[in-house]
Amino acid sequence: MKPRLKILALIFPNSQMATQARVLRQSLGIAQWLDGELHLMVPGFDLEWVGNALDKAAAEKSLKVPVELHSVKDDYLIESIDAIQEVHADLLTFEYSYAATEEMSPAMDKLKLSVLELSSIPVLLQPSHPSAQISAMNSFIVPVSGERPKQDALKLALHLATITDRNVKIVHVEAQNSAATRQSSPLTCVADQAYHEYSHLLDQVVSEACPMSSITERQRVTEVLHLSGNAPEQISRLMEHDPKNILVLQWKGIIPHRRVEMIKTLLRSDSHFPILIVKVQPAAQSRLNTGKFFTKKAG
């Protein structure tokens, strides 16, 4: 029997009651969707209320998910990051706030950005829009760059797509007027091939990017899309066109300012889509950022 994914969900201090209830429902749905167990971090408010809300949410959707509550007593940031190691979590999840315009409050406050930067495992950002149900998402959208990158984000998307019986779409965004880059990209070569060669070349590109992936996982990739222009804007437009997808992003180390701005740009989209963030740390670190569960070869 395969081990369950351990999902750590965060309810932040000073969040409204409606937000708390929404995060509870969404997190339960995610755990059920991924066949995992849920660990819920809550500020030091009434745990009895949280327990009752969990029971109600589970009953409404007929969910059967193992749940464990963790109460934060002092420093929320330190205790939530420590909990990742304590419960051996594979995935961290919390809700971000939607900001429709530049004039509105930032899409994510400093505490959430700090958690995002310090997390050693993938982070699934839940959209705050009440109609967004992550378990109802159709595909995983994975933007890639470079000629032949090793893609931790793609690796994770392939694994989760296999678990949830979803497809994966690769998106290659290039700057305008970059003909040389386009000619050298193996992803461009895939798109340019005849239909009968497409599947073979696609499998070849994916296997090079994720050499430890199984054939079953690689078959989850159904399409390579090419976009030209500003990456955040192009990705946002793509997600707006079909919002029932999970966007999977990857970057290395501490999130630089330009990456924070990219996140905020994406979160301002009217689509209210979830974002799965996979950070890659230097190989010298004792544990890979993709989480212990996702470093195993599936199959």
Phi, psi and omega in degrees: 000126181290145178292148177287147170293139177257116185251122180257114180254140184246130167251119188276155178301150176066014176281149182290158182301321180296323178294316179301315180295321180294317178295321177301310182296314182297317182293320175299317179297321178296314180298319178294317182299321182266006181055047185242184174246146187253129171246123188247119177267122181231148174297175187284042175264187190300107180291334179296320178297317180297316179300317179295320179294321176298314180299319180294314181296319180295320181292321181298324183253007181055046181265140177236091185233129173296129184230137174229130181267143177229119182267131178272126185260321187236266185269112185296318182297309182297315185290325179289322177291319177298325183296333178303315180284322185296320181262002182055049184292147177257334185214134176253139180217142173202172184265140172255159180265141181273133175238116187282332183223169179298328185285340182282173181300155180303151182297327179223134181280176187297322181297315180293321177296324178295317177298317180298318181289324187271344182297135178263005181230167178302146181239124177259112180273119180275130175290149183275349181294128186297338182275351183279116178243112185299324181292348179262005181293147185269321188214166171255125180258121185238104174288139178228159177216168182087168185281308180219069186282150168275118192249102174294324179296317178295319179302314180293318179299319178299317182293314181292324178297324178292318179297318188261002180059052178238170178261164176236133176241129179265134180242123178251113181254126178236152178295152178296150180062035179246061184297323181296319179295319181296320181293330184270352184280127177294334178292324176296320178301321179299312183295333184275354185276159175294159186303318185291342178260348188300309185299318181295313181292324178297315178298322180295315180296316181293321180293329177287323178287325181230077187296339181268001181286151179274165177300319180300318179293316182296332179290350177288338179283117185250346187199147170242122180253139178247126178236153181231132178131203179291123189301306181302319181293317181293320179293319178300317179297320178298316181291326177295325180295323178218085188290347183275056178220157176257125178272128182247116183246149179227141166203173186257142167061212180292139184286114179288166184304318183296329178287322176300317179296324178295318177301313182296323177299315180292323182288343178279352180298146179288355185286333183057047183267151176286150179235126176257118184254126179241110178265143181247119178264164176305148184299339182291343181293151187288338183222134180292148181291343180282359177088148185298325183293322186274354178275351180278147177283127180275160175136000000 
